Amino acid sequence: MHNKVVFHAMRALHSFGFPVLRFNFRGTGLSAGEYDQGRGEVGDVQASLAWLKDEFALPIVFAGFSFGAATGLRACCPDPDVRALISLGTPVEAEGRLYFYSFLRDCTKPKLFLSGDHDQFGPYEALENVVAEAAEPKELVFVPGDHFFDGHLTEMRMTVESWLHEVLGN
């Protein structure tokens, strides 16, 4: 919630006037509960979506980083109020966990996949394969750097902003 990638993504979304909700998944930081292999964490995202809908009644653009991207994509693809999806540092394998994205074959919302070209948790070729299987519309962008976009956070943020201009027509 407080890392530099999430912060820069938040700044990009704020530049469009979007309210932004950042949260820790269960068992992270000061959040109660325990890690649930991604199952309960999808529920965390769904609860956050419900709060956003009640509080703001606006279309939602989802942006998630790493585990948050993988979990958020799963929760947001079927949600009719989520207008577009941004996946930063999409993991394919991390800390012994494998991530599968077959559900993206049916997800016809605009999707941006943005990663460092040397991302240790989403290698270039593996991420290309994930995106190739996803439904259109979709865009895959690599910027120089690793999983945390070290030294390239401005490029990451500018890519997100440019894509949002294109998708939202602003």
HUGI-V258297 format. One record per pair of residues at least 4 apart in sequence whose ideal C-beta (glycine too) atoms are under 7 Angstrom apart, sorted by sequence separation. I is the first residue (numbers start at 1). GAP is how many residues later the second one is. If there is no record, write none. Layout:
i: (I,I)
gap: (GAP,GAP)
This chain:
i: (3,4,5,6,7,8,9,10,11,14,24,27,36,38,40,41,42,43,44,45,46,47,48,49,50,51,52,53,64,65,67,68,69,70,71,72,73,75,93,103,107,115,119,122,123,124,125,126,127,128,129,130,134,145,146,149,152,153,154,155,156,157,158,159,160,161,162,163,164,1,13,24,26,36,64,93,122,145,165,14,25,26,27,76,143,145,13,24,26,27,64,92,115,117,131,145,149,26,27,52,64,91,144,26,76,131,143,10,26,62,49,10,73,115,128,143,127,143,26,62,73,113,26,6,25,143,26,69,113,124,141,25,69,62,69,70,1,60,69,70,1,59,60,61,1,60,61,62,63,64,65,66,90,111,59,62,64,65,67,85,87,139,23,61,63,66,84,87,90,117,45,49,77,83,84,85,86,87,88,89,111,116,117,120,121,21,45,77,82,94,107,108,110,111,112,113,114,115,116,117,118,119,120,1,53,93,105,107,116,117,118,119,42,46,70,74,92,101,104,105,106,112,116,41,45,49,77,89,91,92,104,105,116,21,45,73,91,92,104,116,42,77,89,90,38,42,89,101,116,92,92,116,19,90,92,90,114,18,114,114,13,13,112,9,66,9,110,89,6,5,86,9,66,5,84,5,5,4,5,8,12,11,15,8,12,16,4,8,12,9,16)
gap: (4,4,4,4,4,4,4,4,4,4,4,4,4,4,4,4,4,4,4,4,4,4,4,4,4,4,4,4,4,4,4,4,4,4,4,4,4,4,4,4,4,4,4,4,4,4,4,4,4,4,4,4,4,4,4,4,4,4,4,4,4,4,4,4,4,4,4,4,4,5,5,5,5,5,5,5,5,5,5,6,6,6,6,6,6,6,7,7,7,7,7,7,7,7,7,7,7,8,8,8,8,8,8,9,9,9,9,10,10,10,11,12,12,12,12,12,13,13,14,14,14,14,15,16,16,16,18,18,18,18,18,19,19,20,20,20,21,21,21,21,22,22,22,22,23,23,23,23,23,23,23,23,23,23,24,24,24,24,24,24,24,24,25,25,25,25,25,25,25,25,26,26,26,26,26,26,26,26,26,26,26,26,26,26,26,27,27,27,27,27,27,27,27,27,27,27,27,27,27,27,27,27,27,28,28,28,28,28,28,28,28,28,29,29,29,29,29,29,29,29,29,29,29,30,30,30,30,30,30,30,30,30,30,31,31,31,31,31,31,31,32,32,32,32,33,33,33,33,33,34,35,36,37,37,38,40,42,43,45,46,48,50,51,54,55,56,57,58,59,60,74,79,81,83,83,84,143,144,144,145,145,146,146,148,148,148,149,149,149,151,154)
